[in-house]
Amino acid sequence: MRLARFSALFLLAAGTVGAFSLTLTDHPLQAVPHQTTDSSSSHLLHMIETDGARQTAETLNKTHKWSEVRQAVSSGQLDTARVIPALMPLADASTARSLRLAMRYALPAHPAAVLASTTQARDPNFSTQAVCSPEGMPRSWRVRARQAVMAMHDIHFSVRADTCLKALDGSAAH
């Protein structure tokens, strides 16, 4: 019992002295710099280029890392336009739905990155019509998505932007 009290008293005194000595320093504590790593989309693109899309998709399945793809989509990372078309056809149905939903949620914040990731083909998962469909989305999302797409002034995305606006408007009439 005596040893436990002495140990507790020693730890309390050491903590107090340590805290007091920190206040005496003449320079502020420096934050530990956050290491900048490649974006998830760049990492995924490197995996696709190195191992191929099929192997990358299998790796994502085995390691349960499809969330990296969703993160790349939702943050509007530039390489997503090349990652999504390569990986989406290899994703299982539920993963493809979750990726499409991530693209839909990202549309108002990152319209160029999302539309660059879509296709004009009639793919039920990542076609421009599927991603821009307001079905199941709140009205506020449709309004924000429409404003974001209308604010895009990039000639490279004009066809996809028009297709997206038609999808947003067409379903709004139902």
N, C-alpha and C positions, 0 to 999 in steps of 0.2 A: 504494500500500500504506500509506504514511504517513497519507494522508487518511482511509482506511478505519479505521485504528487510532484516529485522533483523533476521528472521528465516533462510533465505538463507545464510547470513553472519555467523550465528552461526553454521549451518551445515558444511559450508566450513572450518571454524576454527576447529571444532571438528574432521573432517576428516583429516586435516593436522596434528593436534596434535596426533591423533591415529596412523597415518602412521609413524610419527617421533618416537613415543614411540616403535613401532615395530622394528625399526632399532637399538634401544639401547639395545635390549635384548642380553645377552651374550651367548645364545645357539640358534642353528638354529631351525627353525620351524620343527616340526615333522609331517610327513605325517600321516593321519588317516589310521590305519591299515585296509586293506580290509578283511572283514570277509570271511573266507573260508567256503563255503557251499558244501554240497554234489554235485557231478556232476549231470547233468540232467539225465544221464543214470542210476545212482544209485537211484535217486529219483523216476524215472519211474519204475525201477525194484522193488523198495519197494512198490509202488502203485500196481503193478501187483501181487506181493506176498500177499499183504494185501487184496486188493479188487477184484482181479481177472482181467484177460486181458480184458474181455468184459466191465466191469465197468470202467476200466482205459480208454479204447477207447471212451466210452460214455462221460466220464469226459473231455477228450481231445477235443472231438467234441463240447461239451457245452461251454467250456472255451476258445475255439479257441487256444489251446496250442500245436497243432501238431508241431509247430516250435521248441519246446523243443526236440522232437524226432529228427528233422532234425539237430538241433544243436549238439546233442549227436553223430549223425552219422558223421557230417562234421568235428567234432573235434577229432574223433577217440577214443572216450571214451570206456573203456574196457567192460563195461556191455552191450554195444550195441548188442553184439552177442547174448544176451538172450532177449533183449527188442524187437528188430526188428522182429524175428520170432513169438513172442507172439502177437505183435500188428499189423503187416502188414496185416494179413488175415482179420482183423476187420476194416481196414481203407476203406473209400470210394474210388472210382476209381481215382479221381483227387489227393487225398492225397497219395495214394499208388504210383502214378506216380511221385509226388514230392519227396517222400522218396527215390524211386529208383534213381531219378536224383541226390539227395544229396549223395547217396551211390556212384554213378558213379563219381561225382566230387571229392569225398574223396578218391577214390581208389589210385591215385598216391601218396598221402601224407600218407595214413594210410591203406596200403594193408592188413595187418593182421586183423585189426578190421573189415574192410569191408568184407573180404572173410569169416571171422568167422560168419558174420551176414547173409551170403547167404545160400542157400540150394542147394542140388544137384537135387532136384525134378524139374520138368518142370513147375515151377510157372512163369507166365509172369512178375511178379513184382520183386521178390527178388531171383530168381535163379542165380546161378553163371554166366550162359550164358547171362541172361538179364542185369545184372549189368556190366559185362565185354564187352558187345557189344559196339563197337565203333560207331555204327549207330547214326548219329546226333551229334557226338562229333567232336571237331577239331582234326586234325592230331597230333598236339602237345600233346594233352591229351593222345592219343593212345600210342605215344612214351614214355611219362612219366609213364603211367600206366604199360606198358610192362616192363620198367626198374625196377619199384618198385616191381612188382610181381616176376620178375626174381631174384631180390636181397633177396627175402624171403628165409630163410633156415630153416623153421620150418616143421618138419616131419608131424605134425598134419594138416598142410594145403597143403600138397603136391598134393593131388588129386584136390582140389579146385584151386590151383595155376595152375596146368596143364590144367584144364578145362578153366580157365580164359585166359591163354595164347593162347589156341586154339581158343577161341571166339575172342580175339583181332586179331589174325592172320587170321582167317577164313574170317572175314568181311573185312579185309584190301585188300583181293584179288579181291573183287567185284568192 
